[in-house]
Amino acid sequence: MTALVEARGLTKRFGRVTALEELDLSLPSGHIVAILGPNGAGKTTLVRTVATLLRPDAGSLSVAGHDVVREAHAVRRMIGLAGQSAAVEEMMTGRENLAMVARLYGQSRRSARAASVATLDRLGLSEAGDRLVKTYSGGMRRRLDLGASLVGSPRLLLLDEPTTGLDPRSRIELWDSIRALGEGGTDILLTTQYLDEADHLAALIVIIDGGKVVAQGSPAELKQRAGADVLDLHTREASTLARAADVLAELGIGTPSIDAETQRCSIDAPKGSGVLALVVRTLDDAGIDLEDITVRHPTLDEVFLKLTGTPAALSTEPDSAPDSGPVSDLLSDGHVA
Amino acid sequence: MTTTTIGSPGTVFDAERVAVAPGASRVVSTLTIAGRTVKKFVRTPQLIVAGTAQGALFLLIFRYVFGGAVGHTGSLRYVDFLVPGFVATSVLFTGMGASAGIAEDLSLGLMDRLRSLPISRFSIIDANAWANTALTTLSLAITTAIGFAIGFRIHNGVGAALEAFGMCVVFGFAFCWLFVALGLFAGSPQAAQSLSFLVFPLTFVSSAYVPVSTMPGWMQAFANHQPITAMVNTVRILTEGHAAAAALGHSLNYYLPASLAWSALIVALAAPLAVLRLRR
């Protein structure tokens, strides 16, 4: 079976910056896929290349078997794109905006009108449908923009950082819409720099950094791949926290870290809960009282840090030029999926 | 992969029917996109009011402030000299809006959406050029009406005057293409706005507002060989007849083909550049 999106040695340069470097990727149909990476990792470039807005400099990229360069028109017939900004016309109503896009997908006037009404309904915008978009809130605009990308019932929906800049409530509303679409059978490829977003929405996460795929898998797989479970503890007296860390360091199971903000000590727990008893006993012997202690799977944040060497959503500017060290190290470590 | 066309309204979102959109035809996509530009303009009455007010204001200033100093040109009253020039060059000032508009579409991502749709990419810019030509024509009609209101009269028959108006629309079309191309290259609406101000030297150093013969020699060389002068003088002779032809140095047989050639040249340069830029 043909992969929905297939990239082989995909390379795209902007002047001296390499945005995508010999990226290989094969995405199956039937899932919400999240492309996760820090700013400048190449996420947007990848989506724009899939959307036929950019031509690759080298390598190949196809959507459902159609090459994005040679068969660009065939690709455009299958995709719906919602970019980073709400690309809607302010001086038209929500319904007019959607009908316009539906018309451009080739629908008749009548079915364009029906599709726009159905889409507004689906996104909870029915009541605002006949108002000019300039009266919409930021969240409503983004939802309408999402509507414009799906009013043509595309086979593949491309969402570039769909919730960036939204308030928490609008963000959750948009998540609900996206999840519902995925459940309804639309293939969705979205980019995000928020781990929780990828964790919530996607069945498959592809982590990219420096224009390459660093890892891919389900959220659970990725958390597993990043290694050990983590043991978190709080001591009853904050003053004994540092001493607890020293005692645990001597156990030789890992290097404890202290999060000053939450007064929490964490240590890798390779054997999971088996370590728990050991830690409790050791601390008890040392006379340190515990407030609480838990063993948990690593968060995607920790996975991300481990795989890219960059804390998620902290790196600001495109400093992820191809030659940035940690990523290439990781790649040779065999973390490539 | 199933190739199904979009079904009846009720089945549009049927997950079983993975649709491959046919994409709109050239004509439908051009009209649909142009429709949006026109709607946007018509629903912003401030634009129309401000544009009209500005046109009227400048026409009054030229007519009564400069008019006294310039006086007659040959046997042509200044108002009859000025209005054809003012109306013909007004297409540049209205057309300028196309630049900022298209640059805005680029920066807001609307152009990305359009470029990702199954339509001819040429129809995207084509639509912008046609829509702006329509808006320019509307503004031409308003400016002409103001011209008549301040004393302009035609002296060469209604037929020739209508022909003059048609020529203004042709010039408007040519410059809309130029501005669409400029907008695509500008990078931002602000940059587009500043680039558009290049029209000022082009319009002022021409025969539009004052006779070229009053300029220094080196400037006359430029003024006599640029598109605006040919266009303005074409309109002038078509509306004013012999008096204008006598005052301008050349006849309609010179200015009309020259202005058409300039228009064709502008489109021939701007359209491929715009297409190239969009294909990028």
Chai-1 contact restraints between the chains, C-beta under 6 A:
chainA,res_idxA,chainB,res_idxB,connection_type,confidence,min_distance_angstrom,max_distance_angstrom,comment,restraint_id
A,A51,B,S116,contact,1.0,0.0,6.0,A-B,restraint_1
A,L53,B,D112,contact,1.0,0.0,6.0,A-B,restraint_2
A,L53,B,R115,contact,1.0,0.0,6.0,A-B,restraint_3
A,A64,B,M1,contact,1.0,0.0,6.0,A-B,restraint_4
A,R76,B,P118,contact,1.0,0.0,6.0,A-B,restraint_5
A,R77,B,V20,contact,1.0,0.0,6.0,A-B,restraint_6
A,R77,B,A21,contact,1.0,0.0,6.0,A-B,restraint_7
A,R77,B,G23,contact,1.0,0.0,6.0,A-B,restraint_8
A,R77,B,P118,contact,1.0,0.0,6.0,A-B,restraint_9
A,M78,B,V20,contact,1.0,0.0,6.0,A-B,restraint_10
A,L81,B,S116,contact,1.0,0.0,6.0,A-B,restraint_11
A,G83,B,G109,contact,1.0,0.0,6.0,A-B,restraint_12
A,G83,B,D112,contact,1.0,0.0,6.0,A-B,restraint_13
A,S85,B,L108,contact,1.0,0.0,6.0,A-B,restraint_14
A,S85,B,G109,contact,1.0,0.0,6.0,A-B,restraint_15
A,A87,B,G109,contact,1.0,0.0,6.0,A-B,restraint_16
A,A87,B,L110,contact,1.0,0.0,6.0,A-B,restraint_17
A,A87,B,R113,contact,1.0,0.0,6.0,A-B,restraint_18
A,E89,B,R36,contact,1.0,0.0,6.0,A-B,restraint_19
A,M91,B,K40,contact,1.0,0.0,6.0,A-B,restraint_20
A,M91,B,R43,contact,1.0,0.0,6.0,A-B,restraint_21
A,M92,B,K39,contact,1.0,0.0,6.0,A-B,restraint_22
A,M100,B,T32,contact,1.0,0.0,6.0,A-B,restraint_23
A,R103,B,T32,contact,1.0,0.0,6.0,A-B,restraint_24
A,L104,B,A24,contact,1.0,0.0,6.0,A-B,restraint_25
A,L104,B,S29,contact,1.0,0.0,6.0,A-B,restraint_26
A,L104,B,T32,contact,1.0,0.0,6.0,A-B,restraint_27
A,L104,B,L117,contact,1.0,0.0,6.0,A-B,restraint_28
A,L104,B,I119,contact,1.0,0.0,6.0,A-B,restraint_29
A,Y105,B,A21,contact,1.0,0.0,6.0,A-B,restraint_30
A,G106,B,A21,contact,1.0,0.0,6.0,A-B,restraint_31
A,G106,B,P22,contact,1.0,0.0,6.0,A-B,restraint_32
A,G106,B,G23,contact,1.0,0.0,6.0,A-B,restraint_33
A,G106,B,A24,contact,1.0,0.0,6.0,A-B,restraint_34
A,Q107,B,I6,contact,1.0,0.0,6.0,A-B,restraint_35
A,S111,B,I6,contact,1.0,0.0,6.0,A-B,restraint_36
A,S111,B,P9,contact,1.0,0.0,6.0,A-B,restraint_37
A,A114,B,P9,contact,1.0,0.0,6.0,A-B,restraint_38
A,A115,B,V12,contact,1.0,0.0,6.0,A-B,restraint_39
A,A118,B,V12,contact,1.0,0.0,6.0,A-B,restraint_40
A,G152,B,A21,contact,1.0,0.0,6.0,A-B,restraint_41
A,S153,B,V12,contact,1.0,0.0,6.0,A-B,restraint_42
A,S153,B,A19,contact,1.0,0.0,6.0,A-B,restraint_43
A,R155,B,V18,contact,1.0,0.0,6.0,A-B,restraint_44
A,G184,B,A15,contact,1.0,0.0,6.0,A-B,restraint_45
A,G185,B,A15,contact,1.0,0.0,6.0,A-B,restraint_46
